Amino acid sequence: SISGETVEEYATLARKLRSVSGLSGIEVNISCPNVENRGMVFACDPIASREVIQVVRRNLGNDLPIIAKLSPDVTDLVSIAHGVVDAGANGLALINTLLGMVIDIDARRPKLAGKTGGLSGPAIRPVAVRAIYQVHAALPQIPILGMGGVASGRDALELIFAGASGVSIGTATFGDPGAPLRIKRELEIALKERGFSSFADAVGAAHES
């Protein structure tokens, strides 16, 4: 996964990775502040997000797939998704953390030094489900790596039914390093109980009912 604060930083990283062997693909995290545009997050700007993916594709070459990691903190996620796909992304990672803030009411200031931070965990799963559902409906042919609050096999299946063709586990591993293996077992059971013979058959199932 690569990220940067300027378009040129993304270009530099892509050039360096071009000569690295053994890579299966590159995730491009564009949910980062653009210091050249008053700190506006790349993924919240349709033009900037498209430009980053174009630059990465140009410097990386065409051999490796690019997965663009998008922010849910936008008004029209589908248009952003269309833009990065048109720019050369082969897949999408949905969703990144939600921007949040916590204030220390005794100190009367934000608890985080940077004031805001990324909210993750089960609280954001409904947002992830909505985002995946909307983007899959608009771009059904584009693979989506679903993430955001997955803590059980049932959670994973919800993202898959929404349109995710893969699931990533993050926050759940903080308290349970074995969570991915447990969730995989639970997912296999949940699929079988619902009559699905394979993971692929379940992708986007909620769009069919």
Secondary structure, DSSP 8 states (H G I E B T S, - for coil): -B--SSHHHHHHHHHHHHT-TT---EEEE--SEEGGGTTEEGGG-HHHHHHHHHHHHHHH-SSS-EEEE--S-SS-HHHHHHHHHHHT-SEEEE---EEE--EETTTTEESSTTS-EEE-SGGGHHHHHHHHHHHHHH-TTS-EEE-SS--SHHHHHHHHHHT-SEE---THHHH-TTHHHHHHHHHHHHHHHTT-SSHHHHTTGGGT-
